[in-house]
Amino acid sequence: MPKRTALLLLSLLCLLAGSFLSCRTRPPRGWHEQEVVSIPYNEHSLVNYRLAKQYIAQGRYELARYRLQQAHNAARTRPEQQMIQRELENCDRLIQANR
C-alpha cells in the first residue's frame, strides 16, 4: 500500500509540474498591448441615457424622460449635457404629441 501511495503521489507531482511548464510567461508573437481608452462621460449618465433610449423605442416616454433627467444631472461635460438636453426636448415633444 505505501508503494502504491508513493507512486500515485509521484505521478500527480509529475502531472502538476508538467502543467506549470506548459504555462507561458511571455505573450505569443504578434500580440500587442492595447491602450485603454477612457471617455470623459459619467458611467451613471451613460447607463441612464441607454435606458432612456430603450424606453423611447418601447414608447414609454415618461420613463424615458425621467431617465434622461437623471442622465443630465449626472453628466460631467458640457457636450454630454447638451446632447442629453436635446434628447429631453425631443422626449417632451413626443409626450406632447401623444396627449
C-alpha positions in Angstrom: 0.0 0.0 0.0 2.7 2.6 0.8 4.4 1.9 -2.6 1.1 2.5 -4.3 0.5 5.8 -2.5 4.0 6.9 -3.2 3.6 6.1 -6.9 0.3 7.9 -7.1 1.8 11.0 -5.4 4.8 10.9 -7.7 2.6 10.7 -10.8 0.4 13.6 -9.6 3.5 15.6 -8.9 4.8 15.0 -12.4 1.4 16.0 -13.9 1.4 19.2 -11.8 5.0 20.0 -12.8 4.1 19.4 -16.5 1.1 21.7 -16.3 3.3 24.5 -14.8 5.9 24.1 -17.5 3.4 24.4 -20.3 2.3 27.9 -19.0 3.7 30.8 -21.0 5.4 33.6 -19.2 5.5 35.9 -22.3 2.7 36.8 -24.6 2.6 35.0 -28.0 4.2 36.6 -31.1 2.2 39.2 -32.8 0.4 40.1 -29.6 0.5 43.8 -28.8 -0.7 45.5 -25.7 -3.8 47.6 -26.3 -4.3 51.0 -25.0 -7.1 51.6 -22.5 -9.4 54.3 -23.8 -11.2 56.5 -21.3 -14.2 58.6 -22.2 -15.0 61.7 -20.2 -18.6 60.7 -19.7 -20.0 59.7 -16.4 -20.9 56.0 -16.1 -24.2 56.6 -14.4 -25.1 59.2 -17.0 -24.4 56.7 -19.9 -26.5 53.9 -18.2 -29.5 56.2 -17.7 -29.1 57.5 -21.2 -29.1 54.0 -22.6 -32.2 53.1 -20.6 -33.9 56.2 -21.8 -33.3 55.3 -25.4 -34.7 51.8 -24.8 -37.8 53.3 -23.2 -38.3 55.7 -26.1 -38.1 52.7 -28.5 -40.7 51.0 -26.4 -43.0 54.0 -26.4 -42.6 54.6 -22.7 -41.9 58.3 -22.9 -42.5 59.3 -19.3 -40.0 56.8 -18.0 -37.6 57.9 -20.7 -37.9 61.5 -19.6 -37.2 60.5 -16.0 -34.1 58.6 -17.0 -32.9 61.5 -19.2 -33.3 63.9 -16.3 -31.1 61.5 -14.2 -28.6 61.3 -17.0 -28.5 65.1 -17.3 -27.9 65.5 -13.6 -25.1 63.0 -13.6 -23.4 64.4 -16.8 -19.9 65.7 -16.3 -19.1 67.5 -19.5 -20.8 70.3 -21.3 -21.2 68.4 -24.6 -22.7 65.5 -22.8 -25.2 67.8 -21.0 -26.1 69.5 -24.3 -26.7 66.1 -26.0 -28.9 64.9 -23.2 -30.8 68.3 -23.1 -31.6 67.8 -26.8 -32.9 64.3 -26.1 -35.0 65.7 -23.3 -36.6 68.3 -25.6 -37.3 65.6 -28.2 -38.8 63.4 -25.5 -41.0 66.3 -24.3 -42.3 66.8 -27.9 -43.1 63.1 -28.1 -45.0 63.3 -24.8 -47.0 66.3 -26.0 -47.8 64.7 -29.3 -49.3 61.6 -27.6 -51.6 63.7 -25.3 
